[in-house]
Amino acid sequence: MRKSRFSETQIVKMLKEAEAGRPVTDICREQGISVTTFYKWKTQYGGMEASDVRRLKDLEAEHSRLKQMFAELSLENQALKDVIAKML
């Protein structure tokens, strides 16, 4: 996935401006994004605060790390089982 040129904090700020009553088209024109992108961000980050987004990113990174650890341990476990089966 391509990295956004906007940080999550900036995205949340734009969404808050729209919630405050500023027209979406004005925000999109000012930031140089499409309305489709704005509404995609709204479905992804709607109702979140900047701290919530940071926490979500941290949790996603930890989840990814744990999945990698599990995959490595599963492979190691399977290799050990294969060695034991050959020995018997």
N, C-alpha and C positions, 0 to 999 in steps of 0.2 A: 504494500500500500504506500502511496506517495505521501510524503510528509507535508503537512499543511504549512503555509507561510504564516499562519496565525497561531498563537499559543492558545491553550484552552482558556486561560484567563481572559484573553481578548475576545474570544468567542462568547464566553459567558457575559462579558460586558455588553457586547452587541445585542445579545438576547434580552438583557435587562433593559436596554434602551427601548427595544420594541415593546416590552411589557409596560413601560412607562408611558406609552402612547405615541412614540415617534414612528412615522410611517416606515414600513419595511423597505419600500423602494428607495427611500432617501438613505437609509443605512447601507443598503447594498451598493448604491451608486457611489457613496462616499468611500466605502472600503474596497470597491472594485471586485465584488463577488456577485454571483448570480442569485436570483431569488430562490432557485432550486437548492443551491448550496445552503442558503440561510435556513430554509425549512428542514433540510437534512440535519443541520446542526441542531435545530430546535427539537427534533425528535430524539437526537442523541443526548444533548446536554440540557434540555428544557427542565426548568425547576431546580437546577443545581446551582450551588454557590461555587466560587473558585476553589475553596478548600475541599469541597466534595469531589471536584474534578481531579484535584491533586491526589486525594486519597484513592480514588478509583484507579488512576494510573499506577499508583504504588501497588495496589492490590493486584492489578493485571500483571505487573512485572513479577511480583512474588509468585503468582499462580503459574506463570510461564516457567519460572525457575524450578518450582516444585514438580511440574510436569516433566521437565528435563531430567531431574533427579530420579523420578519414578521410572522413566524409560531406561535410564542407565542401570538402575538397580534390577529392573526386570530382565534386562539382557544378561547381566552378570549372574543372576539367579538361574536363568535358563541354561547358561553355559556350565555352571556348577552341577546342575541336575544331569546334563548330558555326560559330564566327566564321571560322575558317580554311577550312572547307568552303564557306562562302558567298563568300569572297574568290576562290576558285579557280574 
